[in-house]
């Protein structure tokens, strides 16, 4: 399937997986509730905005990846990716 992805999307997805592995010590995201995950997503938006204002491209990427991972977690647990009923 990766061959069907745009190069930018494949690189971003790889960065997402790297961050998930780096933060694996935090435990399974399936234990977090919607509001906690949404708050983390919002907090990371603030981090990304500050990184943009400080002209820190690597921090912008990190913030964007973290936001995407929180969005993934929300989608996995409560959205269309959900594999079980809540």
PDB file with SEQRES, HELIX, SHEET and CRYST1 records, atoms N, CA, C and O in Angstrom:
SEQRES   1 A   86  UNK UNK UNK UNK UNK UNK UNK UNK UNK UNK UNK UNK UNK          
SEQRES   2 A   86  UNK UNK UNK UNK UNK UNK UNK UNK UNK UNK UNK UNK UNK          
SEQRES   3 A   86  UNK UNK UNK UNK UNK UNK UNK UNK UNK UNK UNK UNK UNK          
SEQRES   4 A   86  UNK UNK UNK UNK UNK UNK UNK UNK UNK UNK UNK UNK UNK          
SEQRES   5 A   86  UNK UNK UNK UNK UNK UNK UNK UNK UNK UNK UNK UNK UNK          
SEQRES   6 A   86  UNK UNK UNK UNK UNK UNK UNK UNK UNK UNK UNK UNK UNK          
SEQRES   7 A   86  UNK UNK UNK UNK UNK UNK UNK UNK                              
HELIX    1 AA1 UNK A    2  UNK A    4  5                                   3    
HELIX    2 AA2 UNK A    7  UNK A   22  1                                  16    
HELIX    3 AA3 UNK A   24  UNK A   26  5                                   3    
HELIX    4 AA4 UNK A   29  UNK A   31  5                                   3    
HELIX    5 AA5 UNK A   34  UNK A   53  1                                  20    
HELIX    6 AA6 UNK A   57  UNK A   78  1                                  22    
CRYST1    1.000    1.000    1.000  90.00  90.00  90.00 P 1           1          
ATOM      1  N   UNK A   1       0.816  -1.197   0.000  1.00  0.00           N  
ATOM      2  CA  UNK A   1       0.000   0.000   0.000  1.00  0.00           C  
ATOM      3  C   UNK A   1       0.855   1.255   0.000  1.00  0.00           C  
ATOM      4  O   UNK A   1       0.449   2.270  -0.566  1.00  0.00           O  
ATOM      5  N   UNK A   2       2.017   1.213   0.614  1.00  0.00           N  
ATOM      6  CA  UNK A   2       2.856   2.404   0.691  1.00  0.00           C  
ATOM      7  C   UNK A   2       3.186   2.944  -0.691  1.00  0.00           C  
ATOM      8  O   UNK A   2       3.374   4.150  -0.849  1.00  0.00           O  
ATOM      9  N   UNK A   3       3.262   2.070  -1.704  1.00  0.00           N  
ATOM     10  CA  UNK A   3       3.568   2.541  -3.042  1.00  0.00           C  
ATOM     11  C   UNK A   3       2.460   3.428  -3.593  1.00  0.00           C  
ATOM     12  O   UNK A   3       2.709   4.221  -4.500  1.00  0.00           O  
ATOM     13  N   UNK A   4       1.243   3.315  -3.069  1.00  0.00           N  
ATOM     14  CA  UNK A   4       0.125   4.134  -3.513  1.00  0.00           C  
ATOM     15  C   UNK A   4       0.113   5.504  -2.848  1.00  0.00           C  
ATOM     16  O   UNK A   4      -0.615   6.397  -3.282  1.00  0.00           O  
ATOM     17  N   UNK A   5       0.906   5.676  -1.811  1.00  0.00           N  
ATOM     18  CA  UNK A   5       0.910   6.933  -1.071  1.00  0.00           C  
ATOM     19  C   UNK A   5       1.800   7.963  -1.748  1.00  0.00           C  
ATOM     20  O   UNK A   5       2.827   7.628  -2.337  1.00  0.00           O  
ATOM     21  N   UNK A   6       1.393   9.208  -1.654  1.00  0.00           N  
ATOM     22  CA  UNK A   6       2.253  10.301  -2.107  1.00  0.00           C  
ATOM     23  C   UNK A   6       3.516  10.291  -1.257  1.00  0.00           C  
ATOM     24  O   UNK A   6       3.463   9.912  -0.087  1.00  0.00           O  
ATOM     25  N   UNK A   7       4.640  10.695  -1.815  1.00  0.00           N  
ATOM     26  CA  UNK A   7       5.894  10.678  -1.047  1.00  0.00           C  
ATOM     27  C   UNK A   7       5.812  11.479   0.255  1.00  0.00           C  
ATOM     28  O   UNK A   7       6.360  11.067   1.277  1.00  0.00           O  
ATOM     29  N   UNK A   8       5.127  12.620   0.213  1.00  0.00           N  
ATOM     30  CA  UNK A   8       4.993  13.445   1.419  1.00  0.00           C  
ATOM     31  C   UNK A   8       4.190  12.721   2.493  1.00  0.00           C  
ATOM     32  O   UNK A   8       4.522  12.779   3.678  1.00  0.00           O  
ATOM     33  N   UNK A   9       3.137  12.044   2.067  1.00  0.00           N  
ATOM     34  CA  UNK A   9       2.292  11.317   3.012  1.00  0.00           C  
ATOM     35  C   UNK A   9       3.035  10.124   3.600  1.00  0.00           C  
ATOM     36  O   UNK A   9       2.931   9.852   4.796  1.00  0.00           O  
ATOM     37  N   UNK A  10       3.777   9.418   2.768  1.00  0.00           N  
ATOM     38  CA  UNK A  10       4.558   8.278   3.262  1.00  0.00           C  
ATOM     39  C   UNK A  10       5.594   8.738   4.281  1.00  0.00           C  
ATOM     40  O   UNK A  10       5.780   8.091   5.312  1.00  0.00           O  
ATOM     41  N   UNK A  11       6.268   9.852   3.998  1.00  0.00           N  
ATOM     42  CA  UNK A  11       7.274  10.379   4.930  1.00  0.00           C  
ATOM     43  C   UNK A  11       6.617  10.818   6.234  1.00  0.00           C  
ATOM     44  O   UNK A  11       7.163  10.591   7.313  1.00  0.00           O  
ATOM     45  N   UNK A  12       5.447  11.447   6.138  1.00  0.00           N  
ATOM     46  CA  UNK A  12       4.740  11.913   7.333  1.00  0.00           C  
ATOM     47  C   UNK A  12       4.261  10.728   8.161  1.00  0.00           C  
ATOM     48  O   UNK A  12       4.379  10.738   9.387  1.00  0.00           O  
ATOM     49  N   UNK A  13       3.722   9.711   7.501  1.00  0.00           N  
ATOM     50  CA  UNK A  13       3.265   8.508   8.212  1.00  0.00           C  
ATOM     51  C   UNK A  13       4.434   7.827   8.918  1.00  0.00           C  
ATOM     52  O   UNK A  13       4.283   7.323  10.031  1.00  0.00           O  
ATOM     53  N   UNK A  14       5.582   7.813   8.281  1.00  0.00           N  
ATOM     54  CA  UNK A  14       6.772   7.230   8.908  1.00  0.00           C  
ATOM     55  C   UNK A  14       7.169   8.040  10.139  1.00  0.00           C  
ATOM     56  O   UNK A  14       7.550   7.470  11.161  1.00  0.00           O  
ATOM     57  N   UNK A  15       7.081   9.364  10.045  1.00  0.00           N  
ATOM     58  CA  UNK A  15       7.382  10.219  11.199  1.00  0.00           C  
ATOM     59  C   UNK A  15       6.377   9.978  12.324  1.00  0.00           C  
ATOM     60  O   UNK A  15       6.744   9.996  13.498  1.00  0.00           O  
ATOM     61  N   UNK A  16       5.113   9.751  11.971  1.00  0.00           N  
ATOM     62  CA  UNK A  16       4.097   9.442  12.980  1.00  0.00           C  
ATOM     63  C   UNK A  16       4.450   8.159  13.717  1.00  0.00           C  
ATOM     64  O   UNK A  16       4.389   8.108  14.946  1.00  0.00           O  
ATOM     65  N   UNK A  17       4.818   7.129  12.974  1.00  0.00           N  
ATOM     66  CA  UNK A  17       5.167   5.851  13.595  1.00  0.00           C  
ATOM     67  C   UNK A  17       6.397   5.999  14.489  1.00  0.00           C  
ATOM     68  O   UNK A  17       6.454   5.410  15.568  1.00  0.00           O  
ATOM     69  N   UNK A  18       7.369   6.773  14.050  1.00  0.00           N  
ATOM     70  CA  UNK A  18       8.568   7.011  14.863  1.00  0.00           C  
ATOM     71  C   UNK A  18       8.192   7.648  16.191  1.00  0.00           C  
ATOM     72  O   UNK A  18       8.679   7.221  17.238  1.00  0.00           O  
ATOM     73  N   UNK A  19       7.324   8.675  16.165  1.00  0.00           N  
ATOM     74  CA  UNK A  19       6.901   9.351  17.400  1.00  0.00           C  
ATOM     75  C   UNK A  19       6.094   8.407  18.289  1.00  0.00           C  
ATOM     76  O   UNK A  19       6.246   8.431  19.510  1.00  0.00           O  
ATOM     77  N   UNK A  20       5.244   7.582  17.696  1.00  0.00           N  
ATOM     78  CA  UNK A  20       4.487   6.620  18.500  1.00  0.00           C  
ATOM     79  C   UNK A  20       5.436   5.670  19.225  1.00  0.00           C  
ATOM     80  O   UNK A  20       5.227   5.363  20.398  1.00  0.00           O  
ATOM     81  N   UNK A  21       6.463   5.210  18.544  1.00  0.00           N  
ATOM     82  CA  UNK A  21       7.441   4.320  19.176  1.00  0.00           C  
ATOM     83  C   UNK A  21       8.216   5.044  20.269  1.00  0.00           C  
ATOM     84  O   UNK A  21       8.482   4.469  21.325  1.00  0.00           O  
ATOM     85  N   UNK A  22       8.584   6.310  20.023  1.00  0.00           N  
ATOM     86  CA  UNK A  22       9.313   7.087  21.029  1.00  0.00           C  
ATOM     87  C   UNK A  22       8.492   7.269  22.303  1.00  0.00           C  
ATOM     88  O   UNK A  22       9.043   7.356  23.400  1.00  0.00           O  
ATOM     89  N   UNK A  23       7.181   7.326  22.146  1.00  0.00           N  
ATOM     90  CA  UNK A  23       6.298   7.570  23.286  1.00  0.00           C  
ATOM     91  C   UNK A  23       5.579   6.315  23.768  1.00  0.00           C  
ATOM     92  O   UNK A  23       4.618   6.406  24.532  1.00  0.00           O  
ATOM     93  N   UNK A  24       6.031   5.162  23.334  1.00  0.00           N  
ATOM     94  CA  UNK A  24       5.383   3.903  23.721  1.00  0.00           C  
ATOM     95  C   UNK A  24       5.390   3.689  25.231  1.00  0.00           C  
ATOM     96  O   UNK A  24       4.527   2.988  25.760  1.00  0.00           O  
ATOM     97  N   UNK A  25       6.349   4.283  25.925  1.00  0.00           N  
ATOM     98  CA  UNK A  25       6.431   4.130  27.382  1.00  0.00           C  
ATOM     99  C   UNK A  25       5.223   4.739  28.098  1.00  0.00           C  
ATOM    100  O   UNK A  25       4.981   4.443  29.268  1.00  0.00           O  
ATOM    101  N   UNK A  26       4.475   5.577  27.408  1.00  0.00           N  
ATOM    102  CA  UNK A  26       3.289   6.204  28.009  1.00  0.00           C  
ATOM    103  C   UNK A  26       2.111   5.244  28.110  1.00  0.00           C  
ATOM    104  O   UNK A  26       1.113   5.546  28.763  1.00  0.00           O  
ATOM    105  N   UNK A  27       2.226   4.110  27.477  1.00  0.00           N  
ATOM    106  CA  UNK A  27       1.161   3.121  27.554  1.00  0.00           C  
ATOM    107  C   UNK A  27       0.240   3.155  26.347  1.00  0.00           C  
ATOM    108  O   UNK A  27       0.443   3.916  25.401  1.00  0.00           O  
ATOM    109  N   UNK A  28      -0.761   2.320  26.409  1.00  0.00           N  
ATOM    110  CA  UNK A  28      -1.706   2.131  25.312  1.00  0.00           C  
ATOM    111  C   UNK A  28      -2.683   3.300  25.241  1.00  0.00           C  
ATOM    112  O   UNK A  28      -3.322   3.634  26.239  1.00  0.00           O  
ATOM    113  N   UNK A  29      -2.804   3.927  24.067  1.00  0.00           N  
ATOM    114  CA  UNK A  29      -3.717   5.063  23.942  1.00  0.00           C  
ATOM    115  C   UNK A  29      -5.167   4.653  24.137  1.00  0.00           C  
ATOM    116  O   UNK A  29      -6.022   5.509  24.361  1.00  0.00           O  
ATOM    117  N   UNK A  30      -5.456   3.378  24.059  1.00  0.00           N  
ATOM    118  CA  UNK A  30      -6.837   2.920  24.235  1.00  0.00           C  
ATOM    119  C   UNK A  30      -7.333   3.103  25.666  1.00  0.00           C  
ATOM    120  O   UNK A  30      -8.513   2.901  25.955  1.00  0.00           O  
ATOM    121  N   UNK A  31      -6.421   3.489  26.559  1.00  0.00           N  
ATOM    122  CA  UNK A  31      -6.821   3.753  27.945  1.00  0.00           C  
ATOM    123  C   UNK A  31      -7.199   5.218  28.160  1.00  0.00           C  
ATOM    124  O   UNK A  31      -7.687   5.577  29.231  1.00  0.00           O  
ATOM    125  N   UNK A  32      -6.981   6.064  27.159  1.00  0.00           N  
ATOM    126  CA  UNK A  32      -7.268   7.497  27.294  1.00  0.00           C  
ATOM    127  C   UNK A  32      -8.679   7.809  26.807  1.00  0.00           C  
ATOM    128  O   UNK A  32      -9.191   7.158  25.896  1.00  0.00           O  
ATOM    129  N   UNK A  33      -9.300   8.812  27.427  1.00  0.00           N  
ATOM    130  CA  UNK A  33     -10.638   9.181  26.982  1.00  0.00           C  
ATOM    131  C   UNK A  33     -10.576  10.281  25.922  1.00  0.00           C  
ATOM    132  O   UNK A  33      -9.531  10.890  25.694  1.00  0.00           O  
ATOM    133  N   UNK A  34     -11.704  10.514  25.294  1.00  0.00           N  
ATOM    134  CA  UNK A  34     -11.800  11.474  24.200  1.00  0.00           C  
ATOM    135  C   UNK A  34     -11.311  12.857  24.611  1.00  0.00           C  
ATOM    136  O   UNK A  34     -10.554  13.490  23.874  1.00  0.00           O  
ATOM    137  N   UNK A  35     -11.731  13.329  25.772  1.00  0.00           N  
ATOM    138  CA  UNK A  35     -11.406  14.694  26.178  1.00  0.00           C  
ATOM    139  C   UNK A  35      -9.916  14.879  26.446  1.00  0.00           C  
ATOM    140  O   UNK A  35      -9.359  15.934  26.147  1.00  0.00           O  
ATOM    141  N   UNK A  36      -9.276  13.870  27.002  1.00  0.00           N  
ATOM    142  CA  UNK A  36      -7.827  13.941  27.218  1.00  0.00           C  
ATOM    143  C   UNK A  36      -7.101  14.022  25.878  1.00  0.00           C  
ATOM    144  O   UNK A  36      -6.212  14.854  25.698  1.00  0.00           O  
ATOM    145  N   UNK A  37      -7.481  13.158  24.944  1.00  0.00           N  
ATOM    146  CA  UNK A  37      -6.828  13.154  23.637  1.00  0.00           C  
ATOM    147  C   UNK A  37      -7.076  14.457  22.888  1.00  0.00           C  
ATOM    148  O   UNK A  37      -6.169  14.977  22.237  1.00  0.00           O  
ATOM    149  N   UNK A  38      -8.294  14.991  22.972  1.00  0.00           N  
ATOM    150  CA  UNK A  38      -8.602  16.262  22.309  1.00  0.00           C  
ATOM    151  C   UNK A  38      -7.805  17.406  22.929  1.00  0.00           C  
ATOM    152  O   UNK A  38      -7.346  18.297  22.215  1.00  0.00           O  
ATOM    153  N   UNK A  39      -7.637  17.390  24.248  1.00  0.00           N  
ATOM    154  CA  UNK A  39      -6.841  18.424  24.917  1.00  0.00           C  
ATOM    155  C   UNK A  39      -5.377  18.336  24.495  1.00  0.00           C  
ATOM    156  O   UNK A  39      -4.728  19.362  24.294  1.00  0.00           O  
ATOM    157  N   UNK A  40      -4.861  17.136  24.362  1.00  0.00           N  
ATOM    158  CA  UNK A  40      -3.474  16.959  23.901  1.00  0.00           C  
ATOM    159  C   UNK A  40      -3.316  17.461  22.471  1.00  0.00           C  
ATOM    160  O   UNK A  40      -2.315  18.097  22.141  1.00  0.00           O  
ATOM    161  N   UNK A  41      -4.294  17.178  21.627  1.00  0.00           N  
ATOM    162  CA  UNK A  41      -4.251  17.658  20.250  1.00  0.00           C  
ATOM    163  C   UNK A  41      -4.211  19.183  20.232  1.00  0.00           C  
ATOM    164  O   UNK A  41      -3.408  19.777  19.512  1.00  0.00           O  
ATOM    165  N   UNK A  42      -5.071  19.814  21.018  1.00  0.00           N  
ATOM    166  CA  UNK A  42      -5.116  21.279  21.071  1.00  0.00           C  
ATOM    167  C   UNK A  42      -3.821  21.862  21.625  1.00  0.00           C  
ATOM    168  O   UNK A  42      -3.332  22.871  21.116  1.00  0.00           O  
ATOM    169  N   UNK A  43      -3.267  21.248  22.648  1.00  0.00           N  
ATOM    170  CA  UNK A  43      -2.011  21.732  23.230  1.00  0.00           C  
ATOM    171  C   UNK A  43      -0.888  21.672  22.203  1.00  0.00           C  
ATOM    172  O   UNK A  43      -0.045  22.567  22.146  1.00  0.00           O  
ATOM    173  N   UNK A  44      -0.878  20.629  21.404  1.00  0.00           N  
ATOM    174  CA  UNK A  44       0.161  20.505  20.387  1.00  0.00           C  
ATOM    175  C   UNK A  44      -0.007  21.518  19.267  1.00  0.00           C  
ATOM    176  O   UNK A  44       0.976  21.885  18.622  1.00  0.00           O  
ATOM    177  N   UNK A  45      -1.216  21.973  19.022  1.00  0.00           N  
ATOM    178  CA  UNK A  45      -1.410  23.061  18.068  1.00  0.00           C  
ATOM    179  C   UNK A  45      -0.690  24.305  18.571  1.00  0.00           C  
ATOM    180  O   UNK A  45      -0.030  25.001  17.800  1.00  0.00           O  
ATOM    181  N   UNK A  46      -0.819  24.584  19.862  1.00  0.00           N  
ATOM    182  CA  UNK A  46      -0.110  25.720  20.448  1.00  0.00           C  
ATOM    183  C   UNK A  46       1.394  25.587  20.311  1.00  0.00           C  
ATOM    184  O   UNK A  46       2.079  26.558  19.991  1.00  0.00           O  
ATOM    185  N   UNK A  47       1.918  24.382  20.553  1.00  0.00           N  
ATOM    186  CA  UNK A  47       3.358  24.142  20.408  1.00  0.00           C  
ATOM    187  C   UNK A  47       3.798  24.385  18.965  1.00  0.00           C  
ATOM    188  O   UNK A  47       4.853  24.970  18.718  1.00  0.00           O  
ATOM    189  N   UNK A  48       2.987  23.933  18.024  1.00  0.00           N  
ATOM    190  CA  UNK A  48       3.338  24.088  16.619  1.00  0.00           C  
ATOM    191  C   UNK A  48       3.314  25.556  16.201  1.00  0.00           C  
ATOM    192  O   UNK A  48       4.179  25.997  15.445  1.00  0.00           O  
ATOM    193  N   UNK A  49       2.344  26.306  16.680  1.00  0.00           N  
ATOM    194  CA  UNK A  49       2.271  27.734  16.362  1.00  0.00           C  
ATOM    195  C   UNK A  49       3.495  28.458  16.904  1.00  0.00           C  
ATOM    196  O   UNK A  49       4.083  29.290  16.213  1.00  0.00           O  
ATOM    197  N   UNK A  50       3.878  28.147  18.133  1.00  0.00           N  
ATOM    198  CA  UNK A  50       5.074  28.785  18.708  1.00  0.00           C  
ATOM    199  C   UNK A  50       6.332  28.395  17.938  1.00  0.00           C  
ATOM    200  O   UNK A  50       7.235  29.215  17.769  1.00  0.00           O  
ATOM    201  N   UNK A  51       6.396  27.169  17.478  1.00  0.00           N  
ATOM    202  CA  UNK A  51       7.545  26.734  16.677  1.00  0.00           C  
ATOM    203  C   UNK A  51       7.595  27.494  15.355  1.00  0.00           C  
ATOM    204  O   UNK A  51       8.672  27.866  14.890  1.00  0.00           O  
ATOM    205  N   UNK A  52       6.435  27.722  14.755  1.00  0.00           N  
ATOM    206  CA  UNK A  52       6.380  28.504  13.515  1.00  0.00           C  
ATOM    207  C   UNK A  52       6.852  29.928  13.761  1.00  0.00           C  
ATOM    208  O   UNK A  52       7.638  30.473  12.986  1.00  0.00           O  
ATOM    209  N   UNK A  53       6.369  30.525  14.838  1.00  0.00           N  
ATOM    210  CA  UNK A  53       6.751  31.902  15.161  1.00  0.00           C  
ATOM    211  C   UNK A  53       8.241  32.027  15.447  1.00  0.00           C  
ATOM    212  O   UNK A  53       8.834  33.080  15.210  1.00  0.00           O  
ATOM    213  N   UNK A  54       8.845  30.962  15.953  1.00  0.00           N  
ATOM    214  CA  UNK A  54      10.278  30.957  16.261  1.00  0.00           C  
ATOM    215  C   UNK A  54      11.108  30.443  15.080  1.00  0.00           C  
ATOM    216  O   UNK A  54      12.327  30.317  15.192  1.00  0.00           O  
ATOM    217  N   UNK A  55      10.465  30.148  13.961  1.00  0.00           N  
ATOM    218  CA  UNK A  55      11.134  29.656  12.757  1.00  0.00           C  
ATOM    219  C   UNK A  55      11.958  28.404  13.046  1.00  0.00           C  
ATOM    220  O   UNK A  55      13.150  28.340  12.749  1.00  0.00           O  
ATOM    221  N   UNK A  56      11.283  27.401  13.639  1.00  0.00           N  
ATOM    222  CA  UNK A  56      11.923  26.126  13.981  1.00  0.00           C  
ATOM    223  C   UNK A  56      11.232  24.998  13.208  1.00  0.00           C  
ATOM    224  O   UNK A  56      10.300  24.373  13.716  1.00  0.00           O  
ATOM    225  N   UNK A  57      11.693  24.739  11.972  1.00  0.00           N  
ATOM    226  CA  UNK A  57      11.028  23.737  11.129  1.00  0.00           C  
ATOM    227  C   UNK A  57      10.924  22.350  11.758  1.00  0.00           C  
ATOM    228  O   UNK A  57       9.896  21.688  11.618  1.00  0.00           O  
ATOM    229  N   UNK A  58      11.963  21.902  12.444  1.00  0.00           N  
ATOM    230  CA  UNK A  58      11.916  20.567  13.053  1.00  0.00           C  
ATOM    231  C   UNK A  58      10.844  20.495  14.137  1.00  0.00           C  
ATOM    232  O   UNK A  58      10.166  19.477  14.284  1.00  0.00           O  
ATOM    233  N   UNK A  59      10.695  21.576  14.891  1.00  0.00           N  
ATOM    234  CA  UNK A  59       9.661  21.609  15.935  1.00  0.00           C  
ATOM    235  C   UNK A  59       8.270  21.712  15.328  1.00  0.00           C  
ATOM    236  O   UNK A  59       7.304  21.195  15.890  1.00  0.00           O  
ATOM    237  N   UNK A  60       8.166  22.379  14.183  1.00  0.00           N  
ATOM    238  CA  UNK A  60       6.882  22.435  13.476  1.00  0.00           C  
ATOM    239  C   UNK A  60       6.481  21.023  13.057  1.00  0.00           C  
ATOM    240  O   UNK A  60       5.337  20.611  13.253  1.00  0.00           O  
ATOM    241  N   UNK A  61       7.423  20.292  12.485  1.00  0.00           N  
ATOM    242  CA  UNK A  61       7.141  18.915  12.074  1.00  0.00           C  
ATOM    243  C   UNK A  61       6.747  18.062  13.274  1.00  0.00           C  
ATOM    244  O   UNK A  61       5.782  17.300  13.205  1.00  0.00           O  
ATOM    245  N   UNK A  62       7.483  18.187  14.363  1.00  0.00           N  
ATOM    246  CA  UNK A  62       7.177  17.401  15.567  1.00  0.00           C  
ATOM    247  C   UNK A  62       5.763  17.703  16.060  1.00  0.00           C  
ATOM    248  O   UNK A  62       5.011  16.786  16.392  1.00  0.00           O  
ATOM    249  N   UNK A  63       5.401  18.983  16.107  1.00  0.00           N  
ATOM    250  CA  UNK A  63       4.062  19.355  16.545  1.00  0.00           C  
ATOM    251  C   UNK A  63       2.986  18.833  15.614  1.00  0.00           C  
ATOM    252  O   UNK A  63       1.946  18.351  16.064  1.00  0.00           O  
ATOM    253  N   UNK A  64       3.235  18.930  14.311  1.00  0.00           N  
ATOM    254  CA  UNK A  64       2.263  18.442  13.333  1.00  0.00           C  
ATOM    255  C   UNK A  64       2.093  16.928  13.449  1.00  0.00           C  
ATOM    256  O   UNK A  64       0.977  16.413  13.380  1.00  0.00           O  
ATOM    257  N   UNK A  65       3.197  16.231  13.624  1.00  0.00           N  
ATOM    258  CA  UNK A  65       3.147  14.772  13.769  1.00  0.00           C  
ATOM    259  C   UNK A  65       2.418  14.384  15.050  1.00  0.00           C  
ATOM    260  O   UNK A  65       1.598  13.466  15.045  1.00  0.00           O  
ATOM    261  N   UNK A  66       2.712  15.076  16.141  1.00  0.00           N  
ATOM    262  CA  UNK A  66       2.028  14.771  17.398  1.00  0.00           C  
ATOM    263  C   UNK A  66       0.528  15.023  17.278  1.00  0.00           C  
ATOM    264  O   UNK A  66      -0.277  14.229  17.765  1.00  0.00           O  
ATOM    265  N   UNK A  67       0.149  16.135  16.624  1.00  0.00           N  
ATOM    266  CA  UNK A  67      -1.276  16.409  16.427  1.00  0.00           C  
ATOM    267  C   UNK A  67      -1.921  15.304  15.590  1.00  0.00           C  
ATOM    268  O   UNK A  67      -3.020  14.843  15.900  1.00  0.00           O  
ATOM    269  N   UNK A  68      -1.241  14.890  14.545  1.00  0.00           N  
ATOM    270  CA  UNK A  68      -1.779  13.825  13.692  1.00  0.00           C  
ATOM    271  C   UNK A  68      -1.934  12.524  14.472  1.00  0.00           C  
ATOM    272  O   UNK A  68      -2.907  11.793  14.285  1.00  0.00           O  
ATOM    273  N   UNK A  69      -0.978  12.240  15.341  1.00  0.00           N  
ATOM    274  CA  UNK A  69      -1.088  11.018  16.143  1.00  0.00           C  
ATOM    275  C   UNK A  69      -2.266  11.092  17.106  1.00  0.00           C  
ATOM    276  O   UNK A  69      -2.974  10.102  17.290  1.00  0.00           O  
ATOM    277  N   UNK A  70      -2.485  12.249  17.723  1.00  0.00           N  
ATOM    278  CA  UNK A  70      -3.653  12.373  18.601  1.00  0.00           C  
ATOM    279  C   UNK A  70      -4.943  12.255  17.794  1.00  0.00           C  
ATOM    280  O   UNK A  70      -5.908  11.648  18.259  1.00  0.00           O  
ATOM    281  N   UNK A  71      -4.971  12.828  16.591  1.00  0.00           N  
ATOM    282  CA  UNK A  71      -6.148  12.688  15.731  1.00  0.00           C  
ATOM    283  C   UNK A  71      -6.363  11.221  15.352  1.00  0.00           C  
ATOM    284  O   UNK A  71      -7.501  10.753  15.297  1.00  0.00           O  
ATOM    285  N   UNK A  72      -5.279  10.501  15.092  1.00  0.00           N  
ATOM    286  CA  UNK A  72      -5.366   9.067  14.804  1.00  0.00           C  
ATOM    287  C   UNK A  72      -5.965   8.313  15.985  1.00  0.00           C  
ATOM    288  O   UNK A  72      -6.840   7.465  15.811  1.00  0.00           O  
ATOM    289  N   UNK A  73      -5.489   8.624  17.182  1.00  0.00           N  
ATOM    290  CA  UNK A  73      -5.987   7.948  18.383  1.00  0.00           C  
ATOM    291  C   UNK A  73      -7.482   8.187  18.560  1.00  0.00           C  
ATOM    292  O   UNK A  73      -8.236   7.262  18.864  1.00  0.00           O  
ATOM    293  N   UNK A  74      -7.905   9.436  18.366  1.00  0.00           N  
ATOM    294  CA  UNK A  74      -9.329   9.771  18.480  1.00  0.00           C  
ATOM    295  C   UNK A  74     -10.126   9.008  17.425  1.00  0.00           C  
ATOM    296  O   UNK A  74     -11.178   8.443  17.724  1.00  0.00           O  
ATOM    297  N   UNK A  75      -9.624   8.994  16.197  1.00  0.00           N  
ATOM    298  CA  UNK A  75     -10.318   8.277  15.122  1.00  0.00           C  
ATOM    299  C   UNK A  75     -10.374   6.782  15.384  1.00  0.00           C  
ATOM    300  O   UNK A  75     -11.372   6.126  15.086  1.00  0.00           O  
ATOM    301  N   UNK A  76      -9.299   6.252  15.943  1.00  0.00           N  
ATOM    302  CA  UNK A  76      -9.257   4.822  16.254  1.00  0.00           C  
ATOM    303  C   UNK A  76     -10.294   4.467  17.312  1.00  0.00           C  
ATOM    304  O   UNK A  76     -10.994   3.462  17.194  1.00  0.00           O  
ATOM    305  N   UNK A  77     -10.385   5.291  18.337  1.00  0.00           N  
ATOM    306  CA  UNK A  77     -11.265   4.969  19.461  1.00  0.00           C  
ATOM    307  C   UNK A  77     -12.715   5.387  19.253  1.00  0.00           C  
ATOM    308  O   UNK A  77     -13.630   4.688  19.687  1.00  0.00           O  
ATOM    309  N   UNK A  78     -12.927   6.518  18.595  1.00  0.00           N  
ATOM    310  CA  UNK A  78     -14.277   7.090  18.570  1.00  0.00           C  
ATOM    311  C   UNK A  78     -14.812   7.397  17.176  1.00  0.00           C  
ATOM    312  O   UNK A  78     -15.987   7.734  17.028  1.00  0.00           O  
ATOM    313  N   UNK A  79     -13.987   7.288  16.177  1.00  0.00           N  
ATOM    314  CA  UNK A  79     -14.392   7.669  14.832  1.00  0.00           C  
ATOM    315  C   UNK A  79     -14.535   6.490  13.900  1.00  0.00           C  
ATOM    316  O   UNK A  79     -14.763   5.358  14.325  1.00  0.00           O  
ATOM    317  N   UNK A  80     -14.400   6.773  12.645  1.00  0.00           N  
ATOM    318  CA  UNK A  80     -14.589   5.778  11.606  1.00  0.00           C  
ATOM    319  C   UNK A  80     -13.609   4.622  11.638  1.00  0.00           C  
ATOM    320  O   UNK A  80     -13.889   3.558  11.086  1.00  0.00           O  
ATOM    321  N   UNK A  81     -12.453   4.816  12.284  1.00  0.00           N  
ATOM    322  CA  UNK A  81     -11.495   3.718  12.385  1.00  0.00           C  
ATOM    323  C   UNK A  81     -11.838   2.758  13.512  1.00  0.00           C  
ATOM    324  O   UNK A  81     -11.247   1.684  13.624  1.00  0.00           O  
ATOM    325  N   UNK A  82     -12.803   3.153  14.355  1.00  0.00           N  
ATOM    326  CA  UNK A  82     -13.155   2.342  15.524  1.00  0.00           C  
ATOM    327  C   UNK A  82     -13.551   0.937  15.084  1.00  0.00           C  
ATOM    328  O   UNK A  82     -14.356   0.757  14.170  1.00  0.00           O  
ATOM    329  N   UNK A  83     -12.967  -0.053  15.756  1.00  0.00           N  
ATOM    330  CA  UNK A  83     -13.264  -1.446  15.420  1.00  0.00           C  
ATOM    331  C   UNK A  83     -14.285  -2.059  16.366  1.00  0.00           C  
ATOM    332  O   UNK A  83     -14.722  -3.194  16.173  1.00  0.00           O  
ATOM    333  N   UNK A  84     -14.658  -1.307  17.382  1.00  0.00           N  
ATOM    334  CA  UNK A  84     -15.639  -1.821  18.345  1.00  0.00           C  
ATOM    335  C   UNK A  84     -16.559  -0.675  18.770  1.00  0.00           C  
ATOM    336  O   UNK A  84     -16.197   0.497  18.663  1.00  0.00           O  
ATOM    337  N   UNK A  85     -17.730  -1.023  19.245  1.00  0.00           N  
ATOM    338  CA  UNK A  85     -18.679   0.000  19.685  1.00  0.00           C  
ATOM    339  C   UNK A  85     -18.266   0.550  21.028  1.00  0.00           C  
ATOM    340  O   UNK A  85     -17.664  -0.152  21.840  1.00  0.00           O  
ATOM    341  N   UNK A  86     -18.588   1.808  21.260  1.00  0.00           N  
ATOM    342  CA  UNK A  86     -18.329   2.470  22.538  1.00  0.00           C  
ATOM    343  C   UNK A  86     -19.598   2.519  23.323  1.00  0.00           C  
ATOM    344  O   UNK A  86     -19.613   3.037  24.440  1.00  0.00           O  
TER     345      UNK A  86                                                      
END                                                                             
